[in-house]
Amino acid sequence: MCAAVSVELTALLERSRDVGFLGPQPVARQIEHALDFWRAIVATGVTPEHRVLDLGSGGGLPGLVLLEVCSSVPFVLLDSSQRRCGFLTEAVESLHVADRVEVRCGRAEELGHDGSLRAGFDLVVSRSFGPPAVVAECASPFLRPGGHLIVSEPPEGDVGERWPSSGVALTGLGAARGVTEGSRFAVLAQRQPCPDRLPRRVGVPAKKPLF
């Protein structure tokens, strides 16, 4: 289902790990986890056609790997760090995909109100952006109704408890379902438009979580 990533991308991710943008685990293992995102996308029947957002793209995972797998889909890689965004911009240019990838540097709480991004995505993926309440509040503004959020989950724990239906409904998201495709993921559909008031000001989603 998923071809191995290119030698060029592997080298870029090795450099990303060396400068501290990725964790210390072997890059091959981190690439496999990113490929699990794609397996989860396929398994849940999500078919992104318009745009995909990698929320908190950081050192390039899973966004850069998904770029190679979804070879015709436009992407936005979003991160708040100027250094990481600089790396992502260089990576996009090195991989010759700048024609369908945009790197946006800024806080999700602010960019979620940007008219060029809000409600503009079929799919948002998130690898290690934050706890469920923060991810839900910061991701849902980017999703159009009918779009999906796919989030990496810890190997243990109940998805329904981590993503309570009453809480995620405050953002317009539907109930979470767990999917295991090598790794565990939570999958949530955007049932209603995200309320205009969300996301709240920078830092507030973490300090005063919705649920």
TASULSUL-V564497 format. One record per helix or strand. SS is the DSSP state (@ for helix, = for strand). FROM is the first residue (numbers start at 0). TO is the last residue. Records with the same first field share a line. If there is no record, write none. Layout:
# TASULSUL-V564497
SS = FROM-TO + FROM-TO
This chain:
# TASULSUL-V564497
@ = 6-17 + 26-42 + 62-68 + 81-93 + 107-110 + 131-139 + 158-161 + 164-170 + 203-206
= = 50-54 + 73-78 + 100-104 + 120-125 + 142-152 + 172-172 + 176-179 + 183-189
